[in-house]
Amino acid sequence: MRFLAFALVLLIALMQNPLWFGKGGWLRVWELDRQVDAQSDTNTQLAARNAALDAEVLDLKQGYDAIEERARSDLGMVRQDEVFFQILQPAPAPAGYSPGKR
């Protein structure tokens, strides 16, 4: 009788093996679910970036203000009737340096 019970438990365990460890088993499903969640997060971030780039392209196509802003910030351009002033910050003194000491 014990042999029959042991055989049945072993048979059930063998039948469960593909369910847990097989190609379409639960462990694989859980791993794929985790990968889908990670890819969904990545897709959300990329969709936000694409929307921002799309808005920028639309702005560049429609108005000259965005083009002028790009020319000023990226290329350092100024208009003909403007005067450009650049204010330089003084360089920090080396550590341990004091102007009054010799």
Beta strands, then each sheet from edge to edge (+ up, - down):
end
